[in-house]
Amino acid sequence: MDVFELARRYHDELGIKEPSMATMAAEFFGDLGLKMAEFLKGEGYAVVNTKFVDYDKSLVLDITKGENIFEITLRKS
């Protein structure tokens, strides 16, 4: 899968609104962020917000399960 298809999936499935940010997330993480979200959903978590913070090269997933709220950060090193 090319980077532009991955960027579309980051936009559609994880809600990264800005196309350039979705493309950067796809370039840095490939399908890792998408697979993480898919795994979490399979475990009963809901992804409620996602943002890509380019100055940290970080993808942040805000997730919930029941009353619990979590934040998972994937960071390119």
PyMOL Python script that loads the backbone (N, CA, C, O; Angstrom):
from pymol import cmd

cmd.read_pdbstr("""\
ATOM      1  N   MET A   1       0.857  -1.179   0.000  1.00  0.00           N
ATOM      2  CA  MET A   1       0.000   0.000   0.000  1.00  0.00           C
ATOM      3  C   MET A   1       0.903   1.242   0.000  1.00  0.00           C
ATOM      4  O   MET A   1       1.853   1.325   0.779  1.00  0.00           O
ATOM      5  N   ASP A   2       0.602   2.194  -0.871  1.00  0.00           N
ATOM      6  CA  ASP A   2       1.444   3.389  -0.940  1.00  0.00           C
ATOM      7  C   ASP A   2       1.068   4.390   0.157  1.00  0.00           C
ATOM      8  O   ASP A   2       0.043   4.247   0.823  1.00  0.00           O
ATOM      9  N   VAL A   3       1.914   5.398   0.327  1.00  0.00           N
ATOM     10  CA  VAL A   3       1.752   6.357   1.410  1.00  0.00           C
ATOM     11  C   VAL A   3       0.457   7.152   1.275  1.00  0.00           C
ATOM     12  O   VAL A   3      -0.127   7.547   2.284  1.00  0.00           O
ATOM     13  N   PHE A   4       0.001   7.393   0.054  1.00  0.00           N
ATOM     14  CA  PHE A   4      -1.216   8.189  -0.116  1.00  0.00           C
ATOM     15  C   PHE A   4      -2.463   7.397   0.274  1.00  0.00           C
ATOM     16  O   PHE A   4      -3.412   7.954   0.826  1.00  0.00           O
ATOM     17  N   GLU A   5      -2.457   6.105  -0.014  1.00  0.00           N
ATOM     18  CA  GLU A   5      -3.571   5.257   0.433  1.00  0.00           C
ATOM     19  C   GLU A   5      -3.573   5.161   1.959  1.00  0.00           C
ATOM     20  O   GLU A   5      -4.630   5.224   2.587  1.00  0.00           O
ATOM     21  N   LEU A   6      -2.396   5.010   2.548  1.00  0.00           N
ATOM     22  CA  LEU A   6      -2.312   4.999   4.007  1.00  0.00           C
ATOM     23  C   LEU A   6      -2.791   6.326   4.590  1.00  0.00           C
ATOM     24  O   LEU A   6      -3.489   6.344   5.604  1.00  0.00           O
ATOM     25  N   ALA A   7      -2.420   7.434   3.954  1.00  0.00           N
ATOM     26  CA  ALA A   7      -2.861   8.754   4.437  1.00  0.00           C
ATOM     27  C   ALA A   7      -4.381   8.869   4.388  1.00  0.00           C
ATOM     28  O   ALA A   7      -4.994   9.420   5.302  1.00  0.00           O
ATOM     29  N   ARG A   8      -4.988   8.349   3.322  1.00  0.00           N
ATOM     30  CA  ARG A   8      -6.465   8.354   3.240  1.00  0.00           C
ATOM     31  C   ARG A   8      -7.073   7.542   4.377  1.00  0.00           C
ATOM     32  O   ARG A   8      -8.088   7.934   4.952  1.00  0.00           O
ATOM     33  N   ARG A   9      -6.453   6.412   4.701  1.00  0.00           N
ATOM     34  CA  ARG A   9      -6.962   5.593   5.796  1.00  0.00           C
ATOM     35  C   ARG A   9      -6.783   6.297   7.149  1.00  0.00           C
ATOM     36  O   ARG A   9      -7.663   6.223   8.005  1.00  0.00           O
ATOM     37  N   TYR A  10      -5.645   6.979   7.341  1.00  0.00           N
ATOM     38  CA  TYR A  10      -5.455   7.757   8.572  1.00  0.00           C
ATOM     39  C   TYR A  10      -6.532   8.838   8.675  1.00  0.00           C
ATOM     40  O   TYR A  10      -7.055   9.105   9.757  1.00  0.00           O
ATOM     41  N   HIS A  11      -6.852   9.447   7.551  1.00  0.00           N
ATOM     42  CA  HIS A  11      -7.895  10.476   7.532  1.00  0.00           C
ATOM     43  C   HIS A  11      -9.267   9.865   7.815  1.00  0.00           C
ATOM     44  O   HIS A  11      -9.995  10.351   8.682  1.00  0.00           O
ATOM     45  N   ASP A  12      -9.623   8.805   7.090  1.00  0.00           N
ATOM     46  CA  ASP A  12     -10.961   8.208   7.202  1.00  0.00           C
ATOM     47  C   ASP A  12     -11.156   7.435   8.507  1.00  0.00           C
ATOM     48  O   ASP A  12     -12.178   7.593   9.175  1.00  0.00           O
ATOM     49  N   GLU A  13     -10.193   6.612   8.867  1.00  0.00           N
ATOM     50  CA  GLU A  13     -10.372   5.700  10.000  1.00  0.00           C
ATOM     51  C   GLU A  13      -9.972   6.311  11.342  1.00  0.00           C
ATOM     52  O   GLU A  13     -10.550   5.970  12.374  1.00  0.00           O
ATOM     53  N   LEU A  14      -8.992   7.207  11.334  1.00  0.00           N
ATOM     54  CA  LEU A  14      -8.529   7.783  12.595  1.00  0.00           C
ATOM     55  C   LEU A  14      -8.871   9.259  12.742  1.00  0.00           C
ATOM     56  O   LEU A  14      -8.634   9.852  13.794  1.00  0.00           O
ATOM     57  N   GLY A  15      -9.425   9.850  11.694  1.00  0.00           N
ATOM     58  CA  GLY A  15      -9.926  11.216  11.803  1.00  0.00           C
ATOM     59  C   GLY A  15      -8.877  12.307  11.801  1.00  0.00           C
ATOM     60  O   GLY A  15      -9.145  13.404  12.290  1.00  0.00           O
ATOM     61  N   ILE A  16      -7.682  12.046  11.264  1.00  0.00           N
ATOM     62  CA  ILE A  16      -6.702  13.125  11.138  1.00  0.00           C
ATOM     63  C   ILE A  16      -7.188  14.009   9.997  1.00  0.00           C
ATOM     64  O   ILE A  16      -7.138  13.615   8.832  1.00  0.00           O
ATOM     65  N   LYS A  17      -7.657  15.201  10.336  1.00  0.00           N
ATOM     66  CA  LYS A  17      -8.367  16.059   9.382  1.00  0.00           C
ATOM     67  C   LYS A  17      -7.469  16.644   8.298  1.00  0.00           C
ATOM     68  O   LYS A  17      -7.809  16.596   7.116  1.00  0.00           O
ATOM     69  N   GLU A  18      -6.340  17.187   8.692  1.00  0.00           N
ATOM     70  CA  GLU A  18      -5.456  17.872   7.755  1.00  0.00           C
ATOM     71  C   GLU A  18      -4.742  16.852   6.862  1.00  0.00           C
ATOM     72  O   GLU A  18      -4.029  15.987   7.371  1.00  0.00           O
ATOM     73  N   PRO A  19      -4.923  16.939   5.538  1.00  0.00           N
ATOM     74  CA  PRO A  19      -4.303  15.963   4.643  1.00  0.00           C
ATOM     75  C   PRO A  19      -2.786  15.865   4.780  1.00  0.00           C
ATOM     76  O   PRO A  19      -2.229  14.769   4.718  1.00  0.00           O
ATOM     77  N   SER A  20      -2.115  16.998   4.966  1.00  0.00           N
ATOM     78  CA  SER A  20      -0.653  16.940   5.088  1.00  0.00           C
ATOM     79  C   SER A  20      -0.233  16.225   6.368  1.00  0.00           C
ATOM     80  O   SER A  20       0.791  15.542   6.386  1.00  0.00           O
ATOM     81  N   MET A  21      -1.006  16.374   7.431  1.00  0.00           N
ATOM     82  CA  MET A  21      -0.694  15.676   8.686  1.00  0.00           C
ATOM     83  C   MET A  21      -0.961  14.178   8.549  1.00  0.00           C
ATOM     84  O   MET A  21      -0.202  13.362   9.071  1.00  0.00           O
ATOM     85  N   ALA A  22      -2.023  13.820   7.859  1.00  0.00           N
ATOM     86  CA  ALA A  22      -2.310  12.405   7.620  1.00  0.00           C
ATOM     87  C   ALA A  22      -1.205  11.772   6.782  1.00  0.00           C
ATOM     88  O   ALA A  22      -0.818  10.627   7.014  1.00  0.00           O
ATOM     89  N   THR A  23      -0.701  12.525   5.808  1.00  0.00           N
ATOM     90  CA  THR A  23       0.395  12.027   4.968  1.00  0.00           C
ATOM     91  C   THR A  23       1.669  11.866   5.790  1.00  0.00           C
ATOM     92  O   THR A  23       2.383  10.876   5.633  1.00  0.00           O
ATOM     93  N   MET A  24       1.961  12.817   6.654  1.00  0.00           N
ATOM     94  CA  MET A  24       3.148  12.711   7.498  1.00  0.00           C
ATOM     95  C   MET A  24       3.034  11.528   8.447  1.00  0.00           C
ATOM     96  O   MET A  24       4.007  10.804   8.660  1.00  0.00           O
ATOM     97  N   ALA A  25       1.853  11.327   9.015  1.00  0.00           N
ATOM     98  CA  ALA A  25       1.646  10.171   9.897  1.00  0.00           C
ATOM     99  C   ALA A  25       1.876   8.878   9.124  1.00  0.00           C
ATOM    100  O   ALA A  25       2.501   7.950   9.638  1.00  0.00           O
ATOM    101  N   ALA A  26       1.384   8.812   7.912  1.00  0.00           N
ATOM    102  CA  ALA A  26       1.570   7.622   7.075  1.00  0.00           C
ATOM    103  C   ALA A  26       3.038   7.395   6.746  1.00  0.00           C
ATOM    104  O   ALA A  26       3.512   6.259   6.744  1.00  0.00           O
ATOM    105  N   GLU A  27       3.763   8.488   6.465  1.00  0.00           N
ATOM    106  CA  GLU A  27       5.187   8.361   6.156  1.00  0.00           C
ATOM    107  C   GLU A  27       5.983   7.889   7.367  1.00  0.00           C
ATOM    108  O   GLU A  27       6.866   7.040   7.235  1.00  0.00           O
ATOM    109  N   PHE A  28       5.681   8.431   8.548  1.00  0.00           N
ATOM    110  CA  PHE A  28       6.442   8.076   9.742  1.00  0.00           C
ATOM    111  C   PHE A  28       6.097   6.694  10.280  1.00  0.00           C
ATOM    112  O   PHE A  28       6.985   5.954  10.702  1.00  0.00           O
ATOM    113  N   PHE A  29       4.809   6.339  10.270  1.00  0.00           N
ATOM    114  CA  PHE A  29       4.373   5.136  10.963  1.00  0.00           C
ATOM    115  C   PHE A  29       3.885   4.014  10.060  1.00  0.00           C
ATOM    116  O   PHE A  29       3.600   2.919  10.546  1.00  0.00           O
ATOM    117  N   GLY A  30       3.781   4.258   8.758  1.00  0.00           N
ATOM    118  CA  GLY A  30       3.244   3.217   7.884  1.00  0.00           C
ATOM    119  C   GLY A  30       1.860   2.817   8.359  1.00  0.00           C
ATOM    120  O   GLY A  30       1.032   3.681   8.647  1.00  0.00           O
ATOM    121  N   ASP A  31       1.597   1.528   8.446  1.00  0.00           N
ATOM    122  CA  ASP A  31       0.274   1.093   8.905  1.00  0.00           C
ATOM    123  C   ASP A  31       0.230   0.790  10.402  1.00  0.00           C
ATOM    124  O   ASP A  31      -0.775   0.270  10.889  1.00  0.00           O
ATOM    125  N   LEU A  32       1.303   1.106  11.150  1.00  0.00           N
ATOM    126  CA  LEU A  32       1.351   0.812  12.581  1.00  0.00           C
ATOM    127  C   LEU A  32       0.213   1.476  13.350  1.00  0.00           C
ATOM    128  O   LEU A  32      -0.445   0.821  14.158  1.00  0.00           O
ATOM    129  N   GLY A  33      -0.027   2.753  13.116  1.00  0.00           N
ATOM    130  CA  GLY A  33      -1.110   3.457  13.818  1.00  0.00           C
ATOM    131  C   GLY A  33      -2.466   2.849  13.516  1.00  0.00           C
ATOM    132  O   GLY A  33      -3.313   2.742  14.403  1.00  0.00           O
ATOM    133  N   LEU A  34      -2.676   2.453  12.276  1.00  0.00           N
ATOM    134  CA  LEU A  34      -3.945   1.833  11.881  1.00  0.00           C
ATOM    135  C   LEU A  34      -4.113   0.463  12.541  1.00  0.00           C
ATOM    136  O   LEU A  34      -5.203   0.114  12.994  1.00  0.00           O
ATOM    137  N   LYS A  35      -3.023  -0.309  12.591  1.00  0.00           N
ATOM    138  CA  LYS A  35      -3.085  -1.626  13.227  1.00  0.00           C
ATOM    139  C   LYS A  35      -3.309  -1.505  14.726  1.00  0.00           C
ATOM    140  O   LYS A  35      -4.033  -2.312  15.309  1.00  0.00           O
ATOM    141  N   MET A  36      -2.696  -0.504  15.360  1.00  0.00           N
ATOM    142  CA  MET A  36      -2.912  -0.272  16.794  1.00  0.00           C
ATOM    143  C   MET A  36      -4.381   0.047  17.060  1.00  0.00           C
ATOM    144  O   MET A  36      -4.984  -0.505  17.980  1.00  0.00           O
ATOM    145  N   ALA A  37      -4.951   0.931  16.258  1.00  0.00           N
ATOM    146  CA  ALA A  37      -6.358   1.305  16.442  1.00  0.00           C
ATOM    147  C   ALA A  37      -7.268   0.102  16.213  1.00  0.00           C
ATOM    148  O   ALA A  37      -8.237  -0.095  16.946  1.00  0.00           O
ATOM    149  N   GLU A  38      -6.961  -0.691  15.207  1.00  0.00           N
ATOM    150  CA  GLU A  38      -7.757  -1.893  14.925  1.00  0.00           C
ATOM    151  C   GLU A  38      -7.695  -2.876  16.091  1.00  0.00           C
ATOM    152  O   GLU A  38      -8.719  -3.434  16.487  1.00  0.00           O
ATOM    153  N   PHE A  39      -6.506  -3.091  16.640  1.00  0.00           N
ATOM    154  CA  PHE A  39      -6.344  -3.982  17.791  1.00  0.00           C
ATOM    155  C   PHE A  39      -7.137  -3.470  18.986  1.00  0.00           C
ATOM    156  O   PHE A  39      -7.846  -4.237  19.638  1.00  0.00           O
ATOM    157  N   LEU A  40      -7.021  -2.180  19.274  1.00  0.00           N
ATOM    158  CA  LEU A  40      -7.716  -1.603  20.416  1.00  0.00           C
ATOM    159  C   LEU A  40      -9.230  -1.728  20.264  1.00  0.00           C
ATOM    160  O   LEU A  40      -9.928  -2.050  21.226  1.00  0.00           O
ATOM    161  N   LYS A  41      -9.733  -1.477  19.073  1.00  0.00           N
ATOM    162  CA  LYS A  41     -11.165  -1.629  18.833  1.00  0.00           C
ATOM    163  C   LYS A  41     -11.595  -3.076  19.044  1.00  0.00           C
ATOM    164  O   LYS A  41     -12.668  -3.329  19.591  1.00  0.00           O
ATOM    165  N   GLY A  42     -10.774  -4.021  18.618  1.00  0.00           N
ATOM    166  CA  GLY A  42     -11.067  -5.432  18.819  1.00  0.00           C
ATOM    167  C   GLY A  42     -11.084  -5.829  20.291  1.00  0.00           C
ATOM    168  O   GLY A  42     -11.741  -6.800  20.666  1.00  0.00           O
ATOM    169  N   GLU A  43     -10.369  -5.085  21.118  1.00  0.00           N
ATOM    170  CA  GLU A  43     -10.321  -5.341  22.559  1.00  0.00           C
ATOM    171  C   GLU A  43     -11.406  -4.582  23.319  1.00  0.00           C
ATOM    172  O   GLU A  43     -11.461  -4.637  24.548  1.00  0.00           O
ATOM    173  N   GLY A  44     -12.264  -3.877  22.592  1.00  0.00           N
ATOM    174  CA  GLY A  44     -13.381  -3.188  23.235  1.00  0.00           C
ATOM    175  C   GLY A  44     -13.147  -1.723  23.542  1.00  0.00           C
ATOM    176  O   GLY A  44     -13.988  -1.090  24.180  1.00  0.00           O
ATOM    177  N   TYR A  45     -12.031  -1.169  23.107  1.00  0.00           N
ATOM    178  CA  TYR A  45     -11.761   0.250  23.303  1.00  0.00           C
ATOM    179  C   TYR A  45     -12.359   1.037  22.149  1.00  0.00           C
ATOM    180  O   TYR A  45     -12.520   0.518  21.044  1.00  0.00           O
ATOM    181  N   ALA A  46     -12.684   2.281  22.413  1.00  0.00           N
ATOM    182  CA  ALA A  46     -13.169   3.176  21.371  1.00  0.00           C
ATOM    183  C   ALA A  46     -12.143   4.282  21.174  1.00  0.00           C
ATOM    184  O   ALA A  46     -11.726   4.926  22.137  1.00  0.00           O
ATOM    185  N   VAL A  47     -11.735   4.504  19.927  1.00  0.00           N
ATOM    186  CA  VAL A  47     -10.835   5.605  19.617  1.00  0.00           C
ATOM    187  C   VAL A  47     -11.709   6.849  19.461  1.00  0.00           C
ATOM    188  O   VAL A  47     -12.517   6.939  18.537  1.00  0.00           O
ATOM    189  N   VAL A  48     -11.538   7.811  20.380  1.00  0.00           N
ATOM    190  CA  VAL A  48     -12.405   8.989  20.371  1.00  0.00           C
ATOM    191  C   VAL A  48     -11.752  10.201  19.721  1.00  0.00           C
ATOM    192  O   VAL A  48     -12.443  11.118  19.276  1.00  0.00           O
ATOM    193  N   ASN A  49     -10.430  10.208  19.666  1.00  0.00           N
ATOM    194  CA  ASN A  49      -9.745  11.339  19.045  1.00  0.00           C
ATOM    195  C   ASN A  49      -8.348  10.878  18.645  1.00  0.00           C
ATOM    196  O   ASN A  49      -7.741  10.042  19.315  1.00  0.00           O
ATOM    197  N   THR A  50      -7.859  11.423  17.570  1.00  0.00           N
ATOM    198  CA  THR A  50      -6.508  11.136  17.106  1.00  0.00           C
ATOM    199  C   THR A  50      -5.910  12.433  16.598  1.00  0.00           C
ATOM    200  O   THR A  50      -6.567  13.211  15.905  1.00  0.00           O
ATOM    201  N   LYS A  51      -4.667  12.651  16.950  1.00  0.00           N
ATOM    202  CA  LYS A  51      -3.988  13.826  16.403  1.00  0.00           C
ATOM    203  C   LYS A  51      -2.542  13.455  16.105  1.00  0.00           C
ATOM    204  O   LYS A  51      -1.951  12.604  16.770  1.00  0.00           O
ATOM    205  N   PHE A  52      -1.992  14.107  15.102  1.00  0.00           N
ATOM    206  CA  PHE A  52      -0.602  13.925  14.754  1.00  0.00           C
ATOM    207  C   PHE A  52       0.118  15.200  15.115  1.00  0.00           C
ATOM    208  O   PHE A  52      -0.233  16.274  14.627  1.00  0.00           O
ATOM    209  N   VAL A  53       1.122  15.095  15.967  1.00  0.00           N
ATOM    210  CA  VAL A  53       1.873  16.249  16.423  1.00  0.00           C
ATOM    211  C   VAL A  53       3.233  16.184  15.735  1.00  0.00           C
ATOM    212  O   VAL A  53       4.131  15.464  16.172  1.00  0.00           O
ATOM    213  N   ASP A  54       3.371  16.951  14.651  1.00  0.00           N
ATOM    214  CA  ASP A  54       4.552  16.789  13.806  1.00  0.00           C
ATOM    215  C   ASP A  54       5.840  17.243  14.461  1.00  0.00           C
ATOM    216  O   ASP A  54       6.900  16.697  14.159  1.00  0.00           O
ATOM    217  N   TYR A  55       5.785  18.230  15.353  1.00  0.00           N
ATOM    218  CA  TYR A  55       7.043  18.683  15.953  1.00  0.00           C
ATOM    219  C   TYR A  55       7.630  17.645  16.893  1.00  0.00           C
ATOM    220  O   TYR A  55       8.828  17.677  17.174  1.00  0.00           O
ATOM    221  N   ASP A  56       6.809  16.725  17.386  1.00  0.00           N
ATOM    222  CA  ASP A  56       7.307  15.601  18.178  1.00  0.00           C
ATOM    223  C   ASP A  56       7.349  14.318  17.367  1.00  0.00           C
ATOM    224  O   ASP A  56       7.811  13.290  17.861  1.00  0.00           O
ATOM    225  N   LYS A  57       6.874  14.362  16.127  1.00  0.00           N
ATOM    226  CA  LYS A  57       6.725  13.172  15.296  1.00  0.00           C
ATOM    227  C   LYS A  57       5.948  12.109  16.073  1.00  0.00           C
ATOM    228  O   LYS A  57       6.345  10.947  16.144  1.00  0.00           O
ATOM    229  N   SER A  58       4.833  12.544  16.651  1.00  0.00           N
ATOM    230  CA  SER A  58       4.033  11.686  17.513  1.00  0.00           C
ATOM    231  C   SER A  58       2.601  11.577  17.015  1.00  0.00           C
ATOM    232  O   SER A  58       1.995  12.556  16.581  1.00  0.00           O
ATOM    233  N   LEU A  59       2.078  10.358  17.089  1.00  0.00           N
ATOM    234  CA  LEU A  59       0.678  10.102  16.817  1.00  0.00           C
ATOM    235  C   LEU A  59       0.027   9.796  18.152  1.00  0.00           C
ATOM    236  O   LEU A  59       0.438   8.867  18.847  1.00  0.00           O
ATOM    237  N   VAL A  60      -0.982  10.567  18.514  1.00  0.00           N
ATOM    238  CA  VAL A  60      -1.635  10.429  19.811  1.00  0.00           C
ATOM    239  C   VAL A  60      -3.041   9.886  19.589  1.00  0.00           C
ATOM    240  O   VAL A  60      -3.838  10.478  18.861  1.00  0.00           O
ATOM    241  N   LEU A  61      -3.340   8.748  20.227  1.00  0.00           N
ATOM    242  CA  LEU A  61      -4.674   8.141  20.172  1.00  0.00           C
ATOM    243  C   LEU A  61      -5.334   8.327  21.530  1.00  0.00           C
ATOM    244  O   LEU A  61      -4.808   7.867  22.543  1.00  0.00           O
ATOM    245  N   ASP A  62      -6.476   8.994  21.560  1.00  0.00           N
ATOM    246  CA  ASP A  62      -7.279   9.099  22.773  1.00  0.00           C
ATOM    247  C   ASP A  62      -8.315   7.988  22.710  1.00  0.00           C
ATOM    248  O   ASP A  62      -9.097   7.915  21.762  1.00  0.00           O
ATOM    249  N   ILE A  63      -8.321   7.121  23.720  1.00  0.00           N
ATOM    250  CA  ILE A  63      -9.216   5.968  23.706  1.00  0.00           C
ATOM    251  C   ILE A  63      -9.980   5.883  25.025  1.00  0.00           C
ATOM    252  O   ILE A  63      -9.551   6.409  26.051  1.00  0.00           O
ATOM    253  N   THR A  64     -11.123   5.206  24.964  1.00  0.00           N
ATOM    254  CA  THR A  64     -11.915   4.970  26.162  1.00  0.00           C
ATOM    255  C   THR A  64     -12.373   3.513  26.195  1.00  0.00           C
ATOM    256  O   THR A  64     -12.496   2.845  25.168  1.00  0.00           O
ATOM    257  N   LYS A  65     -12.617   3.059  27.411  1.00  0.00           N
ATOM    258  CA  LYS A  65     -13.258   1.770  27.631  1.00  0.00           C
ATOM    259  C   LYS A  65     -14.016   1.899  28.933  1.00  0.00           C
ATOM    260  O   LYS A  65     -13.429   2.045  30.005  1.00  0.00           O
ATOM    261  N   GLY A  66     -15.328   1.842  28.819  1.00  0.00           N
ATOM    262  CA  GLY A  66     -16.154   2.073  29.995  1.00  0.00           C
ATOM    263  C   GLY A  66     -15.949   3.489  30.508  1.00  0.00           C
ATOM    264  O   GLY A  66     -16.063   4.455  29.754  1.00  0.00           O
ATOM    265  N   GLU A  67     -15.645   3.604  31.796  1.00  0.00           N
ATOM    266  CA  GLU A  67     -15.412   4.908  32.421  1.00  0.00           C
ATOM    267  C   GLU A  67     -13.964   5.384  32.271  1.00  0.00           C
ATOM    268  O   GLU A  67     -13.654   6.530  32.596  1.00  0.00           O
ATOM    269  N   ASN A  68     -13.093   4.530  31.789  1.00  0.00           N
ATOM    270  CA  ASN A  68     -11.669   4.841  31.724  1.00  0.00           C
ATOM    271  C   ASN A  68     -11.296   5.544  30.422  1.00  0.00           C
ATOM    272  O   ASN A  68     -11.782   5.200  29.344  1.00  0.00           O
ATOM    273  N   ILE A  69     -10.427   6.527  30.551  1.00  0.00           N
ATOM    274  CA  ILE A  69      -9.921   7.284  29.401  1.00  0.00           C
ATOM    275  C   ILE A  69      -8.399   7.143  29.394  1.00  0.00           C
ATOM    276  O   ILE A  69      -7.745   7.295  30.425  1.00  0.00           O
ATOM    277  N   PHE A  70      -7.844   6.849  28.208  1.00  0.00           N
ATOM    278  CA  PHE A  70      -6.407   6.655  28.059  1.00  0.00           C
ATOM    279  C   PHE A  70      -5.891   7.459  26.878  1.00  0.00           C
ATOM    280  O   PHE A  70      -6.642   7.828  25.975  1.00  0.00           O
ATOM    281  N   GLU A  71      -4.602   7.717  26.907  1.00  0.00           N
ATOM    282  CA  GLU A  71      -3.925   8.359  25.785  1.00  0.00           C
ATOM    283  C   GLU A  71      -2.715   7.501  25.439  1.00  0.00           C
ATOM    284  O   GLU A  71      -1.886   7.209  26.301  1.00  0.00           O
ATOM    285  N   ILE A  72      -2.620   7.102  24.185  1.00  0.00           N
ATOM    286  CA  ILE A  72      -1.487   6.314  23.715  1.00  0.00           C
ATOM    287  C   ILE A  72      -0.725   7.153  22.707  1.00  0.00           C
ATOM    288  O   ILE A  72      -1.309   7.712  21.778  1.00  0.00           O
ATOM    289  N   THR A  73       0.575   7.237  22.897  1.00  0.00           N
ATOM    290  CA  THR A  73       1.410   8.028  21.993  1.00  0.00           C
ATOM    291  C   THR A  73       2.395   7.119  21.275  1.00  0.00           C
ATOM    292  O   THR A  73       3.147   6.378  21.908  1.00  0.00           O
ATOM    293  N   LEU A  74       2.384   7.182  19.957  1.00  0.00           N
ATOM    294  CA  LEU A  74       3.398   6.526  19.142  1.00  0.00           C
ATOM    295  C   LEU A  74       4.358   7.625  18.720  1.00  0.00           C
ATOM    296  O   LEU A  74       3.937   8.631  18.148  1.00  0.00           O
ATOM    297  N   ARG A  75       5.640   7.444  18.996  1.00  0.00           N
ATOM    298  CA  ARG A  75       6.619   8.482  18.690  1.00  0.00           C
ATOM    299  C   ARG A  75       7.736   7.897  17.849  1.00  0.00           C
ATOM    300  O   ARG A  75       8.304   6.860  18.190  1.00  0.00           O
ATOM    301  N   LYS A  76       8.046   8.556  16.765  1.00  0.00           N
ATOM    302  CA  LYS A  76       9.145   8.146  15.888  1.00  0.00           C
ATOM    303  C   LYS A  76      10.442   8.611  16.537  1.00  0.00           C
ATOM    304  O   LYS A  76      10.592   9.785  16.875  1.00  0.00           O
ATOM    305  N   SER A  77      11.373   7.684  16.707  1.00  0.00           N
ATOM    306  CA  SER A  77      12.651   8.071  17.325  1.00  0.00           C
ATOM    307  C   SER A  77      13.757   8.088  16.298  1.00  0.00           C
ATOM    308  O   SER A  77      14.903   8.390  16.631  1.00  0.00           O
TER     309      SER A  77
END
""", "prot")
cmd.dss("prot")
cmd.show_as("cartoon", "prot")
cmd.util.cbc("prot")
cmd.orient("prot")
